Amino acid sequence: MKNEFGACLDKNGYAPSIVTFDTDCCFLCGGQDEKLDRHECFGGAMREKSKRLGLWVPLCHKRCHEYGPDAVHVNRKARTYCQQAAQKAAMQEYGWSKEDFIREFYKNYL
């Protein structure tokens, strides 16, 4: 299965990340010591689109994803950092303007 831009999707519907090419280390801390989770940069109603377009990053399961004080699910600054990186990557990869991105994701994160 492929997305609308021709990228192959894995069995869970994820395209390869376009936000980072190193998916073997945490996007936020660079760690490789614990289990990494795939974090969709835009959640809720935009989760499936994030997966399909490769707008996800690998994060340490506990420290950077869910439970640590700097984890994206508890720290707005960390979450915004990931969203901004994803928006920049999408605009570059897909040739979108800021307005194109807003049409797709309903908000500008830059």
C-alpha positions as CSV (number, residue, x, y, z in Angstrom):
1,M,0.0,0.0,0.0
2,K,1.2,3.5,-0.8
3,N,0.2,7.0,0.2
4,E,-0.8,9.7,-2.2
5,F,2.8,10.7,-2.7
6,G,4.0,7.2,-3.6
7,A,5.6,6.3,-0.3
8,C,5.2,2.7,0.8
9,L,3.2,2.2,4.0
10,D,4.0,-0.5,6.6
11,K,1.4,-2.9,7.9
12,N,0.4,-0.3,10.5
13,G,-0.2,2.4,8.0
14,Y,3.1,4.3,8.6
15,A,5.1,5.9,5.8
16,P,8.8,6.3,6.5
17,S,9.4,9.4,8.7
18,I,10.2,12.5,6.7
19,V,10.9,14.4,9.9
20,T,14.0,12.4,10.8
21,F,16.0,9.8,8.9
22,D,17.5,8.3,12.0
23,T,14.7,6.3,13.5
24,D,17.0,4.3,15.7
25,C,17.5,7.1,18.3
26,C,15.1,9.4,20.1
27,F,14.3,12.6,18.2
28,L,14.4,14.7,21.3
29,C,17.3,13.4,23.4
30,G,19.2,11.2,20.9
31,G,19.0,8.2,23.3
32,Q,19.0,4.6,22.2
33,D,18.9,3.0,25.6
34,E,15.2,2.3,26.0
35,K,12.3,1.2,23.8
36,L,11.4,3.8,21.2
37,D,7.8,4.7,20.3
38,R,6.6,6.2,17.1
39,H,4.9,9.5,18.0
40,E,2.6,11.1,15.4
41,C,3.4,14.8,15.4
42,F,-0.3,15.7,14.9
43,G,-2.7,13.6,16.9
44,G,-6.4,13.4,17.3
45,A,-8.3,13.6,14.0
46,M,-4.9,14.1,12.2
47,R,-3.2,11.0,13.6
48,E,-3.9,8.8,10.5
49,K,-2.8,11.6,8.2
50,S,0.4,12.0,10.2
51,K,1.1,8.3,9.9
52,R,0.3,8.2,6.2
53,L,2.5,11.2,5.4
54,G,5.5,10.3,7.5
55,L,4.9,13.0,10.1
56,W,6.1,11.0,13.1
57,V,9.3,10.8,15.2
58,P,10.8,8.1,17.3
59,L,10.8,9.0,21.0
60,C,12.0,7.2,24.2
61,H,9.0,5.4,25.6
62,K,9.1,6.8,29.1
63,R,11.5,9.8,29.2
64,C,10.5,11.7,26.0
65,H,7.2,10.3,24.9
66,E,4.8,9.8,27.8
67,Y,6.1,10.2,31.4
68,G,9.1,12.4,31.8
69,P,8.8,16.1,32.6
70,D,10.0,16.9,29.1
71,A,7.8,14.3,27.4
72,V,5.7,15.4,24.5
73,H,2.5,14.3,26.2
74,V,3.1,16.5,29.2
75,N,5.3,19.3,27.9
76,R,3.9,21.8,25.4
77,K,7.4,23.1,24.4
78,A,8.5,19.6,23.4
79,R,5.3,18.9,21.6
80,T,5.5,22.2,19.7
81,Y,9.1,21.5,18.7
82,C,8.0,18.2,17.1
83,Q,5.0,19.8,15.4
84,Q,7.2,22.6,14.0
85,A,9.8,20.2,12.7
86,A,7.0,18.1,11.1
87,Q,5.4,21.1,9.4
88,K,8.8,22.2,8.0
89,A,9.5,18.7,6.7
90,A,6.0,18.4,5.1
91,M,6.3,21.8,3.4
92,Q,9.8,20.9,2.1
93,E,9.0,17.3,1.1
94,Y,5.6,18.0,-0.5
95,G,6.3,21.4,-1.8
96,W,3.5,23.0,0.3
97,S,3.2,26.6,1.2
98,K,2.1,27.6,4.7
99,E,-1.4,27.9,3.4
100,D,-1.3,24.4,1.9
101,F,-0.2,23.0,5.2
102,I,-3.1,24.8,7.0
103,R,-5.5,23.4,4.5
104,E,-4.3,19.9,5.4
105,F,-3.9,20.3,9.2
106,Y,-6.1,23.3,10.0
107,K,-3.3,25.2,11.9
108,N,0.1,26.8,11.4
109,Y,2.7,25.6,14.0
110,L,5.5,27.9,12.8
